[in-house]
Amino acid sequence: WTPSEVTCPICHTKNKFRTIMSYGSYVYGWPSKFQMVYWPSTDESSVYTCKECHLSAFMWDFEKIPADKLEAIRHSLQSTTVDSREYYTEIPMSQRLEVAEKVYGSLDKDDQFWSHFYRVKAYHLAREKKINEAAEARGKALAIVRRMINDPSHAGQKKELLVVSAAMHHFLQDDDAAKADLKHSLAAHFENSSYSA
C-alpha cells in the first residue's frame, strides 16, 4: 500500500487514503477464500470514507460515482454517522460498510454486486466479533445467490454460484446444505459467452 490524495466527488474534500502498490497471486490462497471473499476486499484500507461528508465506497468505486447520482447520494449521507477518527482506517469497517450500503443502494447495482458486498460485509463483521450481524449479512448473500442460481440468465455461472452458496451455508452452520451445493457444483459447467474459445 502507498499513501495517496483522493478528492471526494460529493463535497470535494481532499482525503488521504491508501492505494495498492503491488501484490501477488498468494492473496488468492488466504483463508478468506473459503468465504469467497478475496483481497483487497478483506483489507481495512479497501473502503474509503470521506472525512467530511462520510461518502463511503470500495476504493475502486470512490471516484467513479456517476454525476446523475451525486444528489441522491448526498441526500442519503445526511442521515449517516460514523466515528470521528484521524484516519479512515481507524473507523471500523462495519461502520464504513453500513454507509457504503446506503451509497450503493442509490447506484442500481445488480445481484452479482450485492452478493459480493454482503459476503465482504459479513467477513468484516465477523472479524469485529459481531457474529449475529455477520450471520444476517451472510443470509442476505445466500438469498441473492439462490435467486441467481434459479435465474436462467446466470446458467453459465451456476458452478461458481453453487460454491458461493455452499460457503454461505457452511458459515451459517448448515453443512448438509453446503455439501449438497458442492455435490451439484461438480456436475455444473462454467460458461461465459464473452470468452473466446
Secondary structure as the mmCIF struct_conf table of DSSP 4:
data_model
#
loop_
_struct_conf.conf_type_id
_struct_conf.id
_struct_conf.beg_label_comp_id
_struct_conf.beg_label_asym_id
_struct_conf.beg_label_seq_id
_struct_conf.end_label_comp_id
_struct_conf.end_label_asym_id
_struct_conf.end_label_seq_id
STRN STRN1 THR A 2 THR A 7
TURN_TY1_P TURN_TY1_P1 PRO A 9 CYS A 11
STRN STRN2 LYS A 14 THR A 19
HELX_RH_3T_P HELX_RH_3T_P1 SER A 25 GLY A 29
BEND BEND1 TRP A 30 TRP A 30
HELX_RH_3T_P HELX_RH_3T_P2 PRO A 31 GLN A 35
TURN_TY1_P TURN_TY1_P2 MET A 36 MET A 36
TURN_TY1_P TURN_TY1_P3 TRP A 39 THR A 42
BEND BEND2 ASP A 43 ASP A 43
TURN_TY1_P TURN_TY1_P4 GLU A 44 SER A 45
BEND BEND3 SER A 46 SER A 46
STRN STRN3 VAL A 47 THR A 49
TURN_TY1_P TURN_TY1_P5 LYS A 51 CYS A 53
STRN STRN4 SER A 56 PHE A 58
TURN_TY1_P TURN_TY1_P6 MET A 59 ASP A 61
HELX_RH_3T_P HELX_RH_3T_P3 PHE A 62 LYS A 64
HELX_RH_3T_P HELX_RH_3T_P4 ALA A 67 LYS A 69
HELX_RH_AL_P HELX_RH_AL_P1 LEU A 70 LEU A 77
TURN_TY1_P TURN_TY1_P7 GLN A 78 SER A 79
BEND BEND4 GLU A 86 TYR A 87
HELX_RH_3T_P HELX_RH_3T_P5 TYR A 88 GLU A 90
BEND BEND5 ILE A 91 ILE A 91
HELX_RH_AL_P HELX_RH_AL_P2 MET A 93 GLY A 105
TURN_TY1_P TURN_TY1_P8 SER A 106 ASP A 108
HELX_RH_AL_P HELX_RH_AL_P3 ASP A 111 ARG A 127
TURN_TY1_P TURN_TY1_P9 GLU A 128 LYS A 129
HELX_RH_AL_P HELX_RH_AL_P4 ILE A 131 ILE A 149
TURN_TY1_P TURN_TY1_P10 ASN A 150 ASN A 150
HELX_RH_3T_P HELX_RH_3T_P6 PRO A 152 GLN A 157
HELX_RH_AL_P HELX_RH_AL_P5 LYS A 158 PHE A 171
TURN_TY1_P TURN_TY1_P11 LEU A 172 GLN A 173
HELX_RH_AL_P HELX_RH_AL_P6 ASP A 175 ALA A 187
TURN_TY1_P TURN_TY1_P12 SER A 193 SER A 194
BEND BEND6 TYR A 195 TYR A 195
#
